Amino acid sequence: MKSNLITQAGKDKLEEELRYLWRDKRPKVTQAVSEAAALGDRSENAEYKEGKRLLREIDRRIRFLTKRLDIVKVVEYSPEQEGKAYFGAWVELENEEGETLQCRVVGSDEIDVKKGHITIDSPMARAVIGKQVDDEVSVRTPGGYKIWFINKIQYKPFDSI
């Protein structure tokens, strides 16, 4: 199940993508399709067919973003959250082998593995929600349960402090 929670930055990013698709990309593709259609026989016109396919993809994404933005709920940071891991928190974990992992608990629309953003619906996020520094969490993985220890919790990226 996909949660409807999102950070303000995540919502802003979705709105920016919607504006770009609607105001910039779609008009350009529509113009290209019109120009390709004016060339004549559409049955063997690759530019026309590709443009129509691209237009369908853009329209599908616009519909998705419009519906998604109607139902997402922005979760704002509250000072009462300090010291515990909740939505939007940056969490540093360490396993029994001494390996560390830094991740941020975000909504499903904001997942970015390279940045360490994990969805609140993931087993790791569910394990850390409500926990505090020095707590031990058990996370179910395909290889079995793994134990992690919470080293840090903060609501700003680790490198910005």
DRENDRENTI-19841 format. One record per residue (C-alpha): residue in three letters; y, z, x. Coordinates in pm, 1 decimal. Layout:
# residues N
ALA;Y;Z;X .
...
This chain:
# residues 161
MET;0.0;0.0;0.0 .
LYS;343.2;-93.9;128.2 .
SER;610.0;174.9;106.3 .
ASN;960.0;87.7;-11.1 .
LEU;1136.7;305.6;245.3 .
ILE;1371.8;149.8;499.8 .
THR;1639.5;257.9;746.0 .
GLN;1996.7;137.9;694.4 .
ALA;1966.3;-79.4;1005.6 .
GLY;1649.6;-235.7;863.1 .
LYS;1816.4;-312.4;531.6 .
ASP;2116.6;-460.8;711.5 .
LYS;1882.2;-687.8;908.1 .
LEU;1709.0;-811.7;590.0 .
GLU;2046.9;-875.9;423.9 .
GLU;2165.6;-1065.7;731.6 .
GLU;1852.5;-1283.9;724.6 .
LEU;1905.7;-1355.1;352.3 .
ARG;2269.9;-1452.6;410.8 .
TYR;2172.0;-1679.7;701.1 .
LEU;1900.4;-1855.0;501.0 .
TRP;2118.8;-1897.3;192.6 .
ARG;2450.6;-1991.2;355.4 .
ASP;2349.9;-2168.6;676.1 .
LYS;1992.5;-2288.6;702.2 .
ARG;1923.8;-2398.6;342.8 .
PRO;2237.3;-2617.1;311.2 .
LYS;2157.4;-2789.3;643.2 .
VAL;1797.4;-2860.1;542.9 .
THR;1907.4;-2977.9;197.1 .
GLN;2151.7;-3219.8;361.6 .
ALA;1879.5;-3348.7;595.6 .
VAL;1642.7;-3402.6;300.1 .
SER;1912.9;-3592.0;111.5 .
GLU;1977.4;-3815.5;410.7 .
ALA;1603.8;-3878.7;457.7 .
ALA;1565.4;-3959.5;85.8 .
ALA;1844.5;-4215.8;110.3 .
LEU;1643.3;-4412.3;366.9 .
GLY;1414.0;-4546.3;96.2 .
ASP;1035.9;-4514.3;55.6 .
ARG;959.3;-4143.0;43.7 .
SER;580.9;-4181.3;48.6 .
GLU;578.0;-4260.9;421.1 .
ASN;896.5;-4080.5;520.2 .
ALA;795.8;-3799.2;759.1 .
GLU;1147.0;-3653.5;779.3 .
TYR;1164.9;-3628.8;401.1 .
LYS;819.9;-3466.1;367.9 .
GLU;887.7;-3218.8;650.1 .
GLY;1229.0;-3133.8;506.3 .
LYS;1081.6;-3065.5;162.7 .
ARG;812.4;-2844.3;318.2 .
LEU;1074.7;-2651.4;514.3 .
LEU;1289.6;-2616.7;202.1 .
ARG;992.5;-2465.3;12.6 .
GLU;938.1;-2214.1;297.4 .
ILE;1305.9;-2117.3;296.7 .
ASP;1309.1;-2077.1;-82.7 .
ARG;992.0;-1865.4;-69.0 .
ARG;1148.5;-1636.6;194.0 .
ILE;1475.1;-1612.7;-3.6 .
ARG;1282.6;-1509.2;-317.3 .
PHE;1085.7;-1250.5;-118.9 .
LEU;1396.3;-1102.9;46.1 .
THR;1587.5;-1090.3;-282.7 .
LYS;1304.7;-905.0;-457.8 .
ARG;1240.1;-678.2;-159.9 .
LEU;1606.4;-578.1;-123.5 .
ASP;1609.9;-480.8;-492.3 .
ILE;1331.2;-225.2;-446.5 .
VAL;1376.9;-79.6;-97.2 .
LYS;1517.3;270.4;-67.5 .
VAL;1734.6;354.1;232.2 .
VAL;1642.6;687.1;388.9 .
GLU;1943.8;846.3;554.8 .
TYR;1921.4;1093.5;840.9 .
SER;1984.8;1454.8;750.2 .
PRO;2061.2;1732.0;1005.4 .
GLU;1794.1;1948.3;838.4 .
GLN;1533.9;1708.6;981.0 .
GLU;1604.9;1812.9;1341.9 .
GLY;1302.8;1954.1;1516.2 .
LYS;1049.4;1790.9;1283.7 .
ALA;920.4;1435.9;1258.2 .
TYR;1024.9;1253.8;943.5 .
PHE;1115.6;898.7;849.9 .
GLY;1337.6;741.4;1117.4 .
ALA;1234.0;983.6;1391.7 .
TRP;1161.0;882.3;1748.6 .
VAL;848.3;1066.7;1862.7 .
GLU;701.7;1095.7;2210.5 .
LEU;330.6;1171.1;2215.1 .
GLU;84.6;1240.7;2493.3 .
ASN;-294.2;1213.9;2471.4 .
GLU;-559.1;1415.6;2651.3 .
GLU;-570.9;1159.8;2935.3 .
GLY;-198.3;1207.0;3004.1 .
GLU;-91.2;871.3;2859.2 .
THR;240.3;882.7;2675.3 .
LEU;353.5;682.9;2374.9 .
GLN;699.8;657.2;2226.4 .
CYS;730.7;535.2;1870.5 .
ARG;969.1;537.7;1577.9 .
VAL;857.8;592.9;1219.1 .
VAL;1010.9;317.3;1004.1 .
GLY;942.0;117.2;688.8 .
SER;694.1;-168.7;668.8 .
ASP;974.9;-425.9;683.9 .
GLU;1086.4;-296.0;1024.2 .
ILE;762.0;-297.1;1224.0 .
ASP;822.8;-410.4;1581.9 .
VAL;547.5;-327.8;1828.1 .
LYS;759.4;-423.3;2130.8 .
LYS;1025.5;-169.8;2030.3 .
GLY;767.3;93.7;1934.8 .
HIS;850.2;81.8;1563.8 .
ILE;548.4;180.2;1353.1 .
THR;523.6;182.6;976.6 .
ILE;523.5;508.7;787.4 .
ASP;200.0;385.5;629.2 .
SER;16.2;379.7;965.5 .
PRO;-235.9;650.9;1060.5 .
MET;-18.5;759.7;1357.6 .
ALA;294.0;800.3;1144.7 .
ARG;106.0;986.0;871.1 .
ALA;-30.5;1223.6;1135.7 .
VAL;311.0;1310.7;1283.2 .
ILE;515.4;1341.1;961.3 .
GLY;628.2;1701.5;915.1 .
LYS;508.6;1809.1;1259.9 .
GLN;720.7;1958.2;1536.9 .
VAL;727.3;1961.8;1916.9 .
ASP;408.4;2101.9;2077.8 .
ASP;201.8;2036.5;1764.0 .
GLU;-132.7;1865.6;1806.5 .
VAL;-218.1;1572.9;1580.1 .
SER;-548.0;1400.0;1521.5 .
VAL;-528.2;1027.6;1456.3 .
ARG;-814.2;824.8;1315.8 .
THR;-862.5;502.2;1514.3 .
PRO;-1132.2;234.2;1502.7 .
GLY;-1290.5;407.2;1803.5 .
GLY;-1290.4;750.9;1638.7 .
TYR;-1043.4;1036.3;1623.6 .
LYS;-792.7;1077.7;1907.4 .
ILE;-588.6;1388.5;1979.8 .
TRP;-217.9;1355.9;2061.7 .
PHE;39.1;1622.1;2148.7 .
ILE;401.5;1588.7;2038.2 .
ASN;637.4;1619.6;2338.5 .
LYS;970.9;1516.7;2185.1 .
ILE;1123.6;1443.0;1847.4 .
GLN;1471.7;1303.8;1804.1 .
TYR;1664.7;1078.9;1571.2 .
LYS;1824.6;857.1;1837.4 .
PRO;1638.7;623.2;2075.1 .
PHE;1505.5;809.0;2379.6 .
ASP;1706.8;598.8;2623.8 .
SER;2040.0;664.4;2446.1 .
ILE;2058.3;1035.4;2523.1 .
